[in-house]
Amino acid sequence: MNELTHDEIARIEKTGERVDKLRAELRKRIIGLDGPIDELLCAVLSQGHSLLVGVPGLAKTLLISTIAQCLDLDFRRIQFTPDLMPSDITGSMVIGKDANGERRFVFQPGPIFANVVLADEINRTPPKTQAALMEALEERQVTCAGEKHALPEPFFVLATQNPIEQEGTYRLPVAQLDRFMFMIEVDYPTFQDELEVMRMTTSAYKGDPTPVFTKAEILDLHRLVRRVRVSEGMIRYAMGLTRRTRAKSGVAPAFVREWLSWGGGPRATQNVLLGAKARALLAGRPEVRADDVRAILHPALRHRILLSYHAEAEAVAADEVITELVESTPVP
């Protein structure tokens, strides 16, 4: 890889300063959630999709719509329900008039044609409709009546999922989960944060964030994030962490062999490294450090490892396995 130019280093440092301003704008509506915000921004800068998991009422939808507003991106929300059809998402062929006034079939784009698409409660719709997202997630296009239609750039699907209410839901297939760069857990706020939420939301206060980045700047940051330096040692470190999640790899520790049936694949390592680069960029640094890799490991791996029967019997969570993995893997 070519060395970073002085101009690129200056742009990286300036990006770190502007991200501080972006966080300040987000705080006009969002209290707390610092971890989910940073993870979501890392995914956006890496051109990755994210799945936000948390109980209702934790501002997941508000967080996504506010980030879209602060990045000056077109935002659409799709409420997933059991009767939602694939064409309700992607669009369909309808009878319309062409330039000559003649009636013919034309493609009517669905709500997925936006920069930021909120797939709300994605596990509430049947697998047939969930599968309609697969082409969009991976190839950033949809096919209707044999014609391919490119989605706008940038394009992100940010989905939400309720982890406690499973009646009448459809679990996402592993292949579809793997298309999400991160699974981001949104937890309850601290006492102080919740107190501030009560003050803000039960008063006449109306936060109105202003855009910090433009659409063109986001596209430029997509190119810049891949220019952030990552050493051979950091690549090997990220690969080592992922490979140690594979029970039959020969390098997996005893607790992995006991608690995991399947580990992360190469796509997991790719997302760890890209996320680490984005985290360095958010901090205004031109090079990835070990703490960037460790910080990204949980959202990048928690939906890509499969717990064994022993782990489920002992109530071991995926995050506990990842934490143990980080602590037992030496930093190069």
Secondary structure, 3 states (H helix, E strand, C coil): CCCCCHHHHHHHHHHHHHHHHHHHHHCCCCCCCHHHHHHHHHHHHCCCCEEEECCCCCCHHHHHHHHHHHCCCCEEEEECCCCCCHHHHHEEEEEEECCCCCEEEEEEECCCCCCEEEEECHHHCCHHHHCHHHHHHHHCEEEECCEEEECCCCCEEEEEECCCCCCCCCCCCHHHHCCCCEEEECCCCCHHHHHHHHHHHCCCCCCCCCCCCCHHHHHHHHHHHCCCECCHHHHHHHHHHHHCCCCCCCCCCHHHHHHEEECCCHHHHHHHHHHHHHHHHHCCCCECCHHHHHHHHHHHHCCCCEECHHHHHCCCCHHHHHHHHHHHCCCC
